[in-house]
Amino acid sequence: MSTGPEAFVPILVIPVFNEAETIGEVVAAARAHAPVLVVDDGSEDESAAIARRAGAEVLRHPRRLGKGQAIRTGVAAARSRGASVVVTLDGDGQHDPGDLAAVLGAAQRTPGAIVAGSRLAEPSALQPDRLNAIRVAGFFVNWASGLALTDTQSGYRAYPVTLFDEVELRHGGFVLETEVLIAAAGRGWQVREVPVKAIARARRRSRFRPLGDGAAIGAYLAGRVAARWAREAAAAGWWRRPRRRRAVAAAGATLAAPGLLVLLALQALAPRWFPDMVTPLVQRLCSQTRLDPAREPEHGSLVTLAAPPKAPR
């Protein structure tokens, strides 16, 4: 990983699909912080035209290729325009451009690190099904990679452009945002979290599909978790503490995962009629504290910096 000094040149990449109602406001606010590059993923509305009028440079896919490919297109374009850092945020209004100051500030202070915006500083702002899914994903990302983050599913991030010289991404859609963290952790990249606001989508439903996208992320994580169990089985002394405690905690969550995924899907699809029996189970089985924060590091150069607490109001 390159750690030499270089100019801090951020470009904001916003993937959009049919976000005409919100993209203009997002671009106008974001431009106060850095140049904006909108990747229109085959929208059927006026998203591209509105983004241009608001001051963004717009690239357009002729048809919908998915969020992952839109991010790849944006990163490649930002690199060609001399960016040293790419910041991704959504165009549907769920990410507050006002938080760009914190994300960009953290990226500038810690060059060579990924900065992830965590929405869990105020967890009550998230729907219970989404909050539970984030916690489950975070637990298994931690077990698979040793990367302890509160919000592994946030798309509000700053990436050093040089990261993509080392990390080969094979997945698309929403899986890419999980894959890049695990791949980066395996290469020893640092990750820092900063708190960002979680804004409810008042105008449109999320593009995230609990069944399709949730299942895709679950399938990807299942492969990474299986690989971790294979390494664990091959390691000498795995039964010793604290490694044994972590393995027992991970085993319980792994065995419960199929049932948890079904309950999460039911909670997402029928929240009014489905009693919230999921939250207590997730808190019991998938708390990352059960993986023992004092564990020995698995990646020598991996550093996770906790999100700073919010100032009292």
C-alpha positions as CSV (number, residue, x, y, z in Angstrom):
1,M,0.0,0.0,0.0
2,S,1.4,3.4,-0.9
3,T,1.8,5.8,2.0
4,G,3.7,8.6,0.5
5,P,2.4,12.2,0.6
6,E,0.3,13.4,-2.2
7,A,-2.1,16.3,-2.9
8,F,-5.6,15.9,-1.4
9,V,-7.9,16.1,-4.4
10,P,-11.4,14.8,-3.7
11,I,-14.2,14.1,-6.2
12,L,-17.7,13.2,-5.1
13,V,-19.3,10.3,-7.0
14,I,-23.1,10.0,-6.8
15,P,-24.7,6.9,-8.4
16,V,-28.4,7.5,-9.3
17,F,-31.3,5.7,-10.8
18,N,-34.6,7.6,-11.2
19,E,-33.8,10.2,-8.5
20,A,-35.2,13.3,-10.3
21,E,-37.0,14.4,-7.1
22,T,-33.9,14.6,-5.0
23,I,-30.7,14.7,-7.1
24,G,-30.8,18.4,-7.7
25,E,-30.9,19.3,-4.0
26,V,-28.1,16.8,-3.3
27,V,-25.8,18.0,-6.0
28,A,-26.3,21.7,-5.1
29,A,-25.4,21.1,-1.5
30,A,-22.5,18.7,-2.2
31,R,-20.8,21.1,-4.7
32,A,-20.0,23.4,-1.7
33,H,-17.5,20.7,-0.6
34,A,-15.9,19.3,-3.8
35,P,-16.6,18.7,-7.5
36,V,-19.5,16.3,-8.2
37,L,-19.6,13.5,-10.7
38,V,-23.1,11.9,-11.1
39,V,-23.2,8.4,-12.7
40,D,-26.7,8.0,-14.1
41,D,-27.4,4.3,-14.2
42,G,-29.8,4.2,-17.0
43,S,-32.5,6.4,-15.4
44,E,-35.9,6.7,-17.2
45,D,-36.6,10.2,-15.7
46,E,-34.9,13.5,-15.8
47,S,-32.2,12.7,-13.2
48,A,-29.3,13.4,-15.6
49,A,-30.6,16.7,-16.8
50,I,-31.5,17.9,-13.3
51,A,-28.0,16.9,-12.0
52,R,-26.3,18.9,-14.9
53,R,-28.4,22.0,-14.2
54,A,-27.4,21.7,-10.5
55,G,-23.7,21.8,-11.5
56,A,-22.6,18.2,-11.7
57,E,-20.7,16.5,-14.4
58,V,-22.8,13.6,-15.5
59,L,-21.8,10.2,-17.0
60,R,-24.6,8.0,-18.2
61,H,-25.0,4.2,-18.6
62,P,-27.2,3.4,-21.6
63,R,-29.1,0.8,-19.4
64,R,-29.2,-0.1,-15.8
65,L,-26.1,-1.9,-14.7
66,G,-26.5,-1.7,-10.9
67,K,-25.0,0.4,-8.1
68,G,-21.7,-1.5,-8.1
69,Q,-21.0,-0.8,-11.7
70,A,-22.0,2.8,-11.3
71,I,-19.4,3.2,-8.5
72,R,-16.8,1.5,-10.7
73,T,-17.6,3.9,-13.5
74,G,-17.3,6.9,-11.1
75,V,-14.0,5.8,-9.6
76,A,-12.4,5.3,-13.0
77,A,-13.7,8.7,-14.2
78,A,-12.5,10.4,-10.9
79,R,-9.1,8.8,-11.3
80,S,-8.8,10.1,-14.9
81,R,-9.6,13.6,-13.6
82,G,-6.8,13.6,-11.1
83,A,-8.7,12.7,-7.9
84,S,-6.7,11.3,-5.0
85,V,-9.9,10.5,-3.0
86,V,-13.3,9.4,-4.2
87,V,-16.3,10.1,-1.9
88,T,-19.5,8.1,-2.6
89,L,-22.9,9.2,-1.4
90,D,-26.4,8.4,-2.5
91,G,-28.6,10.7,-4.6
92,D,-31.9,9.8,-3.0
93,G,-31.6,12.2,-0.1
94,Q,-30.8,9.6,2.6
95,H,-27.2,11.0,3.0
96,D,-26.9,14.6,4.3
97,P,-24.3,16.5,2.2
98,G,-23.6,18.5,5.3
99,D,-21.7,15.5,6.7
100,L,-19.2,15.8,3.8
101,A,-17.2,18.2,6.0
102,A,-16.6,15.4,8.6
103,V,-16.0,12.7,5.9
104,L,-13.6,14.8,3.9
105,G,-11.9,16.1,7.1
106,A,-11.2,12.5,8.3
107,A,-10.0,11.5,4.9
108,Q,-7.5,14.4,4.8
109,R,-6.3,13.7,8.3
110,T,-5.7,10.0,7.7
111,P,-4.4,9.7,4.1
112,G,-4.3,6.1,2.9
113,A,-7.4,5.2,5.0
114,I,-10.9,4.4,4.0
115,V,-13.4,6.6,5.8
116,A,-16.9,5.1,6.4
117,G,-19.9,7.1,7.6
118,S,-21.7,5.3,10.4
119,R,-25.4,5.9,10.8
120,L,-25.5,4.1,14.1
121,A,-24.6,7.2,16.2
122,E,-28.4,7.7,16.2
123,P,-29.8,4.1,15.6
124,S,-33.4,5.2,16.4
125,A,-33.4,7.0,13.0
126,L,-33.2,3.7,11.2
127,Q,-36.1,1.3,10.7
128,P,-35.8,-1.8,12.9
129,D,-35.4,-4.2,10.0
130,R,-32.6,-2.1,8.5
131,L,-30.9,-1.6,11.8
132,N,-30.9,-5.4,12.5
133,A,-29.6,-6.2,9.1
134,I,-26.7,-3.7,9.6
135,R,-25.9,-5.3,12.9
136,V,-25.9,-8.9,11.6
137,A,-23.8,-7.9,8.6
138,G,-21.3,-6.1,10.9
139,F,-20.9,-9.2,13.1
140,F,-20.1,-11.4,10.2
141,V,-17.8,-8.9,8.5
142,N,-15.9,-8.7,11.8
143,W,-15.7,-12.5,12.1
144,A,-14.6,-13.0,8.5
145,S,-12.0,-10.2,8.3
146,G,-11.2,-8.9,11.8
147,L,-12.6,-5.5,10.8
148,A,-14.8,-4.1,13.6
149,L,-17.2,-1.4,12.2
150,T,-20.6,-0.4,13.4
151,D,-22.0,0.2,9.9
152,T,-20.6,-1.9,7.2
153,Q,-23.6,-1.2,4.9
154,S,-23.2,2.5,4.7
155,G,-22.6,3.8,1.2
156,Y,-21.3,7.2,2.5
157,R,-17.6,6.6,2.2
158,A,-14.2,8.1,1.2
159,Y,-11.8,5.8,-0.7
160,P,-8.2,6.6,-1.6
161,V,-8.0,6.1,-5.3
162,T,-4.9,3.9,-4.9
163,L,-7.0,1.4,-3.0
164,F,-8.3,0.2,-6.4
165,D,-4.8,-0.6,-7.6
166,E,-4.6,-3.3,-5.0
167,V,-8.2,-4.5,-4.5
168,E,-9.9,-6.4,-7.3
169,L,-13.7,-6.2,-6.9
170,R,-15.7,-9.0,-8.5
171,H,-19.2,-8.3,-7.3
172,G,-21.8,-5.7,-8.3
173,G,-24.9,-4.3,-6.8
174,F,-24.9,-3.6,-3.1
175,V,-22.5,-6.4,-2.5
176,L,-19.6,-4.3,-3.7
177,E,-19.7,-2.1,-0.6
178,T,-19.3,-5.1,1.6
179,E,-16.7,-6.8,-0.6
180,V,-14.4,-3.7,-0.8
181,L,-14.2,-3.6,3.1
182,I,-13.3,-7.3,3.4
183,A,-10.8,-7.1,0.5
184,A,-9.2,-3.9,1.9
185,A,-8.9,-5.4,5.4
186,G,-7.2,-8.5,3.9
187,R,-4.6,-6.1,2.4
188,G,-4.0,-4.2,5.6
189,W,-5.8,-1.0,4.7
190,Q,-6.9,1.2,7.6
191,V,-10.5,2.1,8.1
192,R,-12.0,4.9,10.1
193,E,-15.6,5.5,11.0
194,V,-17.2,9.0,11.5
195,P,-20.8,9.5,12.5
196,V,-23.2,10.7,9.8
197,K,-27.0,11.4,9.9
198,A,-29.5,8.7,8.9
199,I,-32.2,10.5,7.0
200,A,-35.5,8.7,6.3
201,R,-36.5,8.6,2.7
202,A,-39.7,10.7,2.7
203,R,-40.3,10.6,-1.0
204,R,-39.3,7.2,-2.3
205,R,-38.7,3.7,-1.1
206,S,-35.1,2.5,-0.8
207,R,-33.5,0.9,-3.9
208,F,-32.3,-1.8,-1.5
209,R,-34.4,-4.9,-2.0
210,P,-34.5,-6.9,1.3
211,L,-34.9,-10.2,-0.5
212,G,-32.8,-9.8,-3.6
213,D,-30.0,-7.5,-2.4
214,G,-30.1,-8.9,1.2
215,A,-29.8,-12.4,-0.1
216,A,-26.9,-11.4,-2.4
217,I,-25.0,-9.8,0.5
218,G,-25.8,-12.8,2.7
219,A,-24.5,-15.3,0.1
220,Y,-21.2,-13.3,-0.3
221,L,-20.7,-13.2,3.5
222,A,-21.5,-16.9,3.8
223,G,-18.5,-17.6,1.5
224,R,-16.2,-15.3,3.5
225,V,-17.4,-16.8,6.8
226,A,-16.8,-20.4,5.5
227,A,-13.3,-19.4,4.5
228,R,-12.7,-18.0,8.0
229,W,-14.0,-21.3,9.6
230,A,-11.6,-23.2,7.3
231,R,-8.7,-21.0,8.5
232,E,-9.8,-21.5,12.1
233,A,-10.0,-25.3,11.8
234,A,-6.5,-25.3,10.4
235,A,-4.9,-23.0,13.0
236,A,-3.0,-24.6,15.9
237,G,-4.3,-23.7,19.3
238,W,-7.7,-22.5,18.3
239,W,-9.3,-24.0,21.4
240,R,-7.3,-21.7,23.7
241,R,-8.7,-18.5,25.1
242,P,-9.5,-15.9,23.9
243,R,-9.7,-17.5,20.5
244,R,-12.0,-20.2,21.8
245,R,-14.5,-17.6,23.1
246,R,-14.6,-15.9,19.8
247,A,-15.1,-19.2,18.0
248,V,-18.0,-20.2,20.3
249,A,-19.7,-16.8,19.8
250,A,-19.2,-17.0,16.0
251,A,-20.5,-20.6,15.9
252,G,-23.7,-19.7,17.6
253,A,-24.4,-16.8,15.2
254,T,-23.4,-18.9,12.2
255,L,-25.8,-21.7,13.2
256,A,-28.6,-19.2,13.8
257,A,-27.9,-17.3,10.6
258,P,-30.4,-19.1,8.3
259,G,-33.2,-18.5,10.7
260,L,-32.2,-14.9,11.4
261,L,-32.2,-14.2,7.6
262,V,-35.8,-15.5,7.4
263,L,-36.9,-13.4,10.3
264,L,-35.1,-10.3,8.9
265,A,-36.9,-10.8,5.6
266,L,-40.3,-11.1,7.3
267,Q,-39.6,-8.0,9.4
268,A,-38.7,-6.0,6.3
269,L,-41.7,-7.2,4.2
270,A,-44.4,-7.1,6.9
271,P,-43.3,-4.8,9.7
272,R,-46.8,-3.9,10.9
273,W,-47.9,-7.5,11.3
274,F,-44.7,-9.1,12.4
275,P,-43.8,-8.8,16.1
276,D,-40.3,-7.6,16.8
277,M,-38.8,-10.8,18.0
278,V,-35.8,-10.2,15.8
279,T,-34.1,-7.3,17.7
280,P,-33.6,-9.2,21.0
281,L,-32.1,-12.2,19.0
282,V,-29.8,-10.0,17.0
283,Q,-28.6,-8.2,20.1
284,R,-28.0,-11.5,21.8
285,L,-26.3,-13.4,19.0
286,C,-24.7,-10.7,16.9
287,S,-23.2,-8.2,19.3
288,Q,-19.6,-7.6,18.1
289,T,-18.5,-7.4,21.7
290,R,-18.9,-11.1,21.8
291,L,-16.0,-11.4,19.4
292,D,-13.8,-9.9,22.2
293,P,-12.4,-6.5,21.3
294,A,-9.1,-7.4,23.0
295,R,-8.4,-10.1,20.5
296,E,-5.0,-10.4,18.9
297,P,-4.9,-8.6,15.5
298,E,-5.1,-10.8,12.4
299,H,-3.7,-8.1,10.0
300,G,-0.6,-6.4,11.3
301,S,-1.3,-3.1,9.5
302,L,-5.1,-3.0,10.1
303,V,-6.2,-0.2,12.3
304,T,-9.8,0.6,13.0
305,L,-10.5,4.0,14.5
306,A,-13.7,4.4,16.5
307,A,-16.1,7.0,15.5
308,P,-15.8,10.1,17.7
309,P,-18.8,10.7,20.0
310,K,-21.2,13.4,19.1
311,A,-21.2,16.6,21.1
312,P,-24.0,16.8,23.6
313,R,-26.9,18.9,22.6
